[in-house]
Amino acid sequence: MTAPYVIQIIIGFIGLIALAVPFSNNAKIINYKYILYGVLAQIVLAAFLLKIPLVVSAFEILDDGVTVLQLATKEGAGFVFGSELSSFQTFAFSILPFIIVMSCISAILWYWGVLPFIVNMLSKVCQRLFNIGGPVGLGAAANVFIGQVEAPLLIKPYLSKLSKKEILILMTAGMATVAGSVMVALISILESQFANENLIQHFITASVLSVPAAIMYANIMIPSNEITEFSENKTPKVYKSTMDAITRGTSDGTNIAVSVAAILIAVIALVFIVNSFLGLIGSYIGLDISIQIILGYLFAPVAWLMGIPWGEALIAGELLGLKTTLNEFVAYPALAALEPGILSDKSKLITFYGLCGFANFSSVGILVSGMGAMAPERKEDLIEVSFQALIGATLASCMTGLIVGCLI
């Protein structure tokens, strides 16, 4: 590493943490020990998941499994919708079905005990590092594999008992990660831009690293020692049988896929309308104005704090802004469509990690309504901490990008 880059990294660590402090409800009692633990946990996990040869080999096998899954999904979608598809139909009938298939497989693996075993390990680590209770530890860790609304279902009986900080942890972790059900769909979008990378390894690494980061930022924003524990120490049952997991997983995946498609239609239409008005205004004042350009300038400093050179920070900032204001299904295709040379390989990978999460305004509404339905008496608390959760989740993904950039 060159001296200027080391200085940029140091400033990045300080800056990404400092950005959260103004959103704290009591900055004077922030326990900086948990900030240190959060950063160290991310560094150790990143080194383990990206540098240990045995783990890398395991991800290569998993990558082969993803290829098989893509072919299997293509076969199933082709049988239903036909094999000759336009570009629009390819997204609707080839990429969105990945969400359905992966949701089904995740449900099966949950019922068989594979995912609960992994989630419990990550949960125990977070509980010890950050002094949090079992329910919130389990709910936060589960976001690595299941959706941001599905994860709180695992601890539904405890939602009414959680403190505001614990609710904030759940919401922040939900928005800082990408569920397994959408990973394969996003991989299909990004393969052309990251031909030499094991994308499933990077997606899982990003989600795992963002859990301790999310808890760290929640500790900054609501520093307290309130802990809610399980009345019985075991992972709650979700499915009654393998067939129940298949049917419910497929149904949940279908709902997610339809929601993604609907949101994309609405969001892309709105962006076109707003850009048309901005373009009209820009033509009168002689400037090229669009949502993307405005967001690029707003988020460029954040991109620089992640370790991206200033000459590339405007493009990366534009993508970060798209993800935060719109969603990852708009930002990732924009990343995939970049022409060669606009971002270096390292900057592209750092940006990839910064985009990995559900931290956007529509997710805030989804979480508030979803968790509010499970615990109606906590809806006001959910609304109260929702903006802090959005900020914390965005910064968590950015911190993950910074740390991975240091190891590349």
PyMOL commands that set and color helices and strands:
alter all, ss='L'
color gray80, all
select helices_A, chain A and resi 3-18+21-23+27-29+32-51+53-81+87-111+114-130+134-142+150-153+156-161+164-176+180-190+199-221+242-285+291-305+310-325+328-336+345-355+361-374+376-407
alter helices_A, ss='H'
color red, helices_A
deselect
rebuild
show_as cartoon
